[in-house]
Each structure stands twice: as structure tokens, then as C-alpha cells.
Amino acid sequence: MKDVIEKIRKKKSHVAVIGLGYVGLPLAVAFAKAGFKVTGIDIDEKKIDSLKRRKSYILDVSSEVLAAVGARFHARSDYGGIPDYDALILCVPTPLNKTREPDISYVLQATEKIAGGLRKGQLIVLESTTYPGTTEEVVRPILERSGLRAEKDFFLAFSPERVDPGNKRYDTTAIPKIVGGVGPRSTETTCALYRHAVRTLVPVSSAKTAEMAKLLENTFRSVNIALVNEMTRMSRHLGVDMFEVIEAAKTKPFGFMPFYPGPGIGGHCLPIDPLYLSWKSRRHGFEAQMIELASKINAEMPPYVVERLGMLLNERGVTLKNASVLVLGVTYKKDIDDVRESPALEVLQHLAESGVRVSYSDPFVPRLRLNGRVFKSKTLSAKHVSSQHAVVILTDHTKFDYGTVSDRARLILDTRNVMRRYVKKKENIFYL
């Protein structure tokens, strides 16, 4: 073990990052910038071709940074040379399947590949969000089929990704890193490696603790967003502006944290991670009622947006079926190009199914394929805005010209409370 840590200390270790998406690529670049030789592995040939040309496909990693790390970073689409890597970090997707149960097939495939070439002294770290027990109960047995034993012959840990795409203040290196090994030697070895790329480390007692911590973080957000979404709908019946309520409540210097309503939740974490935990709890005979209810409430928001729009149009003598509607923003949060699990997609789909002549504008998403139909982003021109019966703001990108929207739109449904930052009260602007 001392030899392994000494090799890491001298930055002589060869690091492999498996999965080069929003998590893996920034991490691979961080290790390369720290001075390590890094190989990135991804089965998507388009990504590999782009990286070989030093062209980034992720906003958080510029092409200039890729060029700067130079030969320290190499990308490939196959798993050849597993024994050559001293550390292998799994950053592969962990989605839900059609029955809303965990799909860890990508983790299994990557682990099988590693097991086929596993040698003594290697470190394997799982970063992909998953249910508590995955590292110990699933990954470890597969790796130990090689005849090698964790903590004795190789090291194994879970260190959850905490990436926040588009966050300029907290990049991969600035976000504290939780590390939980399957034993103390694995935790120590993992910390020795990550210490070079991340400023703050948070070692915990086990891999399962680290897995649970990640799920707690996102379940906390999901539940609180669901609470404020439900209170927003309640406030509509009571004639109260929920955004004003939140602004008043957050002046309390203790015991309150503001969360804001919106058209739903999206991204690679919030709609998915809490359901990993509720699935695991059911297998142990416990029903996670709050998690399930929060998921249900948040899932109801996209159809609620369409219902609210329909009511506003009806008040003006226009039915959804006969309406032209422009949607602003289709990503799940502002100023990024990520549409994974974006509630805007569901709103678009509901509008299209209702017969609406729907178009969208998003500076980060030039084209969008939705249920076999291809949409192209519209330029946010005064002419197009004026021609629509309504404009629905689903993502508050800073690049949008909200002044033009305010001046030219006949009706605005703002689900992000962004218009209040640009204009005072106007009769054509409505909120959730």
C-alpha cells in the first residue's frame, strides 16, 4: 500500500476515467491539470473523435483547456490495457428504467471489463450515483471473481459526483469530495489520489455512507422543491403570490432556506436519485412515503403549466387547440445546454399533443428531437414574439432579451419569476 500511495504522491500513477460526460470529462481534465497521465474511456465514438481534435462538447470544459493539458490526456473508445492503469474511476450513467427502477447496467458492464484485467495494487472508484450498497454488494463481488481481494490486493471506494453544470463558482476542484472506501486502506488510497485534484476531502466510514450521503443531498432538494411547488398551486387558489411569500420568509436569519417553484425538476440527479433510495428501502420492507410523494408532486408540474396556460388563454377567448405558443428555454436550468429530464420537454410534448402550434427558442439547443418530431430553435425576434398568442418562460437563460418579450408578447406565463427582474407589474405577465 505504501508503494501505491508513494506512486500517487509522485504523480506517477496512470489514471483512467470511464465515462466522459458532464462528470467524467471535467474530472479527467482536473487530474491531467494536476500533472497525472490520464486516459478517458467512452463508448461514444463521436465524443472520442471530438476529444482527439481537442474540441470540447461540454460548456464547463473549454477547448482551450483541453489543448492546454496536451499529451497528459488521451481518449479512447475501448477498454484495452486495463492492467496499465493504476486508478480507474467510473463515471457512467445510472438512469431509471421504464418501470422507474435503478438501471445500473452501465456500472455492471464497466466493472466486468475492469475485472477482466484487474491486477494487484489498483484503485477502483465508483462516482456514478446509485443506491446504498452498490459498491459493496454489486461491484466488489464482480471484481473479486478475479481471485484478488479488496483491501488486500486492490482498493475500492465510492466517491459521489457533485457536479453542478454551469456553476462558475464551484467547479470539480472546488466542490468538497466525499470518500468512502470498503475499508480504511481503500479510503486512504482514494484520498491520496483525489487530494491532487480536489481542494477539500470528506472521508467517511464506509462506501455505503458515501452512497447514502449523495442521495440525502438530492432527496433534500427534491422534497423541498415539491413542498414549494405544492404551496404555489395552493397559493393560486388563495390569491397569494408565492414568490412574494418566499422573499418575505427568507428574511428570517435562521430556520429557513428558500426554495423556488418552477415547471418541474430536471437534470441527471433530482428526478432520479431519490427514487434509487425509495427503491432500495422497499427491498428492505420500508416505504419511503415522503420521497414518493415529492416525486409525484414535482411530476405534476409540467401538466399544471399547460393547464394554467390554457386557463389564461381561455380568459382571452383563445383555446389551446387554436393557439400559437413560443416556449423560452428547453434545458433543465439556465445557461447550460443540458436537456436531460428537463420538464420543458414534457411541457412541449403536452402542448403539441393539445394541438398547439408550438415553437421554442433556446440559444444552447439549436435542434431538438422529441417523440420523432424535430424542432429547431427560433430566433427571439420581435416579429415572432408578436405573432404568438402566448410566450411561456420555462428556462431563464441570461441571453434572452426579456425587454423585447415584455414589450411584444400578448401574454407571458413566467414559470421562473424572471420578468420581475426586468419590468414592474404589467397586465400581460402571469406567474405560476
N, C-alpha and C positions, 0 to 999 in steps of 0.2 A: 504493500500500500504506500509506503514511504517513497518508493521509486515512482509510482504513478503520480503522486502529488508533486514530487520534485520535477517531474517532466512537465506537469501543468504549470508549475511556478515559473519555469524557464521558457514557457510558451513554445515548447517543442511538440506538444500534443496536436494531433490532426483531428479536427472537429468536423463531424458530418451532421447536417441539418436536413431532416427528411420532411418534405412538405414546404414549398416556397410561396406560401400565400401571405396574407396580412400579418401573420405571426412569424412564420419561418424566415422569410426574407429579411425583415429588419433585424432579427436575432443573428442570422448568419453574417450580415454586414457588421453588426456590433462586434462579433468575435474577430472578424477579419480586421476591423479597425484597431482592435486591441492587440493585434500582432500575431494571431493564430493563422495557421493554414486551414482553410475551411472549404469543404465540398458541400454544395447544395444539391439535394436529390428531389426530383419531382417527375411524375409520370407524364405531365403535360408538356409535350414537345414544343408547343408554342412558347411557353414560359422559358424553357431552356434555350431555345433559339434567341429569344429576346435578351436573355442574360448574357449569352455569349457575345452578343453585339453591344453589351453594356447599355442596354435600353431598359429602363425600369417600367414596370406596369403597375406600380403601387405608388400612390402620392406621397406616402411617408418616407420613401426611399428614392432619392433623386438619381437620375442617370449620371450626374456628376460624381456622386458618392460612389456609385458602382465603378466608375472609371478610376477613382482615386484609390480604391483598395487593390486594384490591379490583379496581379497573379496570386495574391493571397486568397482570392475567392474563385472557385471553379464550380460550374454547374453541369449536372449530367442527369439523364432520364432513366438510368438503370441502377441496380443495386450491386454492381460489380465491386469487388475489392473491400467487402465488409471487414475482413481482418486487418486492413490497413488503417482503419480509423480507431483512434483512442477513445473518442467520445461520440456517441450517436444520440441525437436529440430529435424526438418525434413531435412534429407539429402538423399532424394530418387532421383532416376534418372529422368531426364526430356529430353528424346530424341526427335527426329523428327519422324513423321510417314512416311508412304510410299509416301505421297504427299508433303513431306518436310514442313509440318506444325507442330506447337508445340503439343507434346503429354504430357499433364500434368495428365494423368490418375493415375500415382503413387502418385502424390500430392493429388489428389481428394480422392483416397482410404484411404490414411493415415489420411487426415483431417476428413473424415467421421468416422473413427474409434475413433479419439480423441473426436469428437463432441458427440459421444455416451456416453462418460464418463466424459465430461467436468464438472469441479466444479469451484467455486469461488476461486480467488487468483492464478490461474495457469498462467504460461507464455508459449506461443507457439511461436516458432521462425522458420521461413522458411529459409533454406540455399540453397535449390535447385535453380539453375539458371532458370529464367523464364522471361516472358515478363512483361513490366511495367504495373502495375495494378493488378497483380495476387493476391497479399496479400489482398488488399482492396476489389477487385471486385469478387474474387472467394473464397478464404479461409475464410475471415471474415463472409460472409453470411452463409456459411455452419456451422461454429462454433456458430453463433448467433441463429441458429434454436433451440438450447438448451434452449433458453429463457434468457441466460446470454448475457451481452453486453460488447463488447470490450472497454477498457479504464475505465469501471466502475467495472465490475465483473471479467474480466480476461485481460491479456495483450498479445498483438500480434505485432510481428515485422518481418522485413526481414533483414537478415544479410548474404550477399553473401559469399559463399565459395571462397577462393582464393588459393586453394591448387595447388602446383607445384610438382607433383610426382618426386622423385629422387633428389630434391633440398636440399642439406645438410645444406646450409646456412639459408634458410628460411623455417622452418617447421611451423606447425599450430600455435604455440605460438608466433612466431617471425613476422608473416605477419600482418600488421595493419588491424583491423576489422572494416568494415563499419557497422553501425547500424542505421536502420530507422524504427521507430515504427509507428503504425497507429495513434498515438497521443503521447504527451510528457511523459505521465506516462509509456507507453509501452517502449519508448526509454530509459527512466531512469532505468526501471527494467531490461531490457535486458543488458544494460551497467553494471549494478551492478553484474550480473551473469558472463558475459564474462570477466570482469576485473580480475577475478581469474585465467583465463586460457590463456589470450592473453595480451601481453605487451602493445599494443597501440590500443586505440579505436578511431573511427572516427564517431561520431554521426552526422546524417544528419536530415533534416527537415521532411522527410516522408519515408514510405516504398517504394513508387514509385520512389523517388530519389535514394534510395539504389539499387533498381532493375535496374534503368537506368545506374547507375554508373558501375555496373558489366558488362552490355552489351557494354558500351563505351570502357572499358578496352580491351575486346576481339575483338571488331569491329576494334579498332585502330590497333591491331596487324594483323588481317586478311587483312585489306585494304593495309597496308604497305608491308606485305609479298606478296600479289598479285602484287603490283607495282614492287617489285624487281624480282619476277618471270617473269613478262612480259618483263622487261628490260633485263633479262638474255636471253630470247629467241630472243629478238631484237638484243642483242649484238652478238649472234651467227651468224646472217646474216651480221653484220657489221665487223666481225673479231676482236672483242674485248673480253677480258677476264673479265667477270663481277665481279668475286671475287677480281681481282686486282683493279677494279674500286671502289669497296666498301672500300677496305683497304685504298685507296688514299683519298676518300671522307670523311672517318671518322676521318681524322686528323684535320678537321675543328673543332675548340673548341666550336662552338655554331651553332645552327640552323640545326643540322643534327644528326640523330640517326641511327646507322647501323641495317639493317635487311638483312637476308641472304636467298638466293634461296634454294630450295630443291625439293624433289619429290612430294610435296603436303603438305597439313596440316592435322593434326590428333589430336586425344585426345578427351576428353569429352567436350571441350569448343570451340575452334576456328572454327571447321567446322559447329557448331550447333548454338551457342549463337547469332551471328549476324543475323541469319535467324529468330530467335524469334523476334528481333526488326523490321526487314523488314515486317514480317507477321502482327505485331501489327500496324505498320504505315499504311499498306494497308487498314486496317479496319477503319482507320481514314481518308482515301482518299489521303494519301501521298505515293508516290512511292520512296522507298529508293534505288535509282539507283546505287550509289556507292557500297553499301553493296551487291547488287545482282551481279554487275559486278565483284567485288572482289571474290565472291564465285565461279562464273563461271571460272575465270582465274585460281584460285587455283585448281579447279576440273579438269582442263585440263592438269595439270602437270603429273599425272601418265601415261596417254597415250602418252604424249610427251617424257617421259623417254624411253618408249618402242620404239617409233618412232626413237629417237636418237640412241638407241642401234642397231636397225635394220639397220640404215644407216652405222654405224661403222662396223657392221659385213659384210654388202654388199661390202664395200670397200676392205674387205679381202676375198671376194669370198664365203662367208657363208650366207645362208638365215636364217631367224628366225626359219622357219619350221624345218630346219635341225640342229639347234644349241643346245648345252648343255650350260645352264647358271646357275651360282651359285649366289644367292641373299644373301647379307650380311645384316642381321638385318631386323626384321619384326615389331618391336614396333614403335610407332609414334615418340619417342625421345630416346636418348641414355641412357643406363644404368638403364632402368626400364623394367618391364615385362608387360606393358600395350599396348594392340593392338587395343584399341577402336578407330575406324575411321582411323586407320593407312593407309596412302597412299601406304605403301608397300604391303598391301593385294590386292589392286587394280592392282598394277604392277604385282604381282604374277599371278593374275587372267588373265590379258591381255596376259602375256607370255604363260600361259597354253593354253589359247584359240587360240594362234597363232601357236600351235604345238611344242613349245619349250620343251625340256627335262629340266625342271626347278627343282632346289633343293634350299634349304635355310639353312643358319647357323645362329643361334641366341642363345647365352648362357642363355638367360632369358625365352625363349619359346621353350621347348623341343618338343612339339607337336602342330600342327595347323590344324584345320578343316576349309576347305574353299570350299563352294558350294558342300558339300557332299564328297569331297576328303580329305584324311588325309595325311598331310605332317609330316615328322619327321626331326628335326634339324640334319644336318650333322656336324661331327667334322671337324673343319677347318684345314685339313691336307694338306701338300704339294702335296701329291698324288692326292687328289680330286681337288684341285685348278688347278693343271697342266692338268687335264683331261677335263677341261671346255673350251669352246670356249670363254667365257667371264665371268667376275665377275662384278656384279652391287652392289655398296655400297649404301644402302638405309637408314641405321641407323649406326651412327658412334660410336658404343659401344667401350669403352676403353679396353675391354677384348680381342678384336680381335688382332691377330698377323699380323699387316699390313706389316711387313717386309717380311713374307712368301708370302703374297698376291702380293706384289710388285715384288718379285723375280720369282715367279712361274706362275703368271697369264699371259695368252697370250694377253688379252685385259681387261682393267679395265675402267668401267664407274663409276665415283665417283660423286654422287649427293650431297655430304655433304662437299666437299673440304677438306676431312680429310687427303688424301695422301700427300698433300703439307707439312704437319707437320712431315712426316716421311722420305720422299725422295724428292730430287730435280727433276727437269723435266726429265721425261722418256717418251720414244716414245709409250709405251703401256698404258699410263694413259690419260684418257679424262674426261672432266668435262661437266656440263650442258651447 
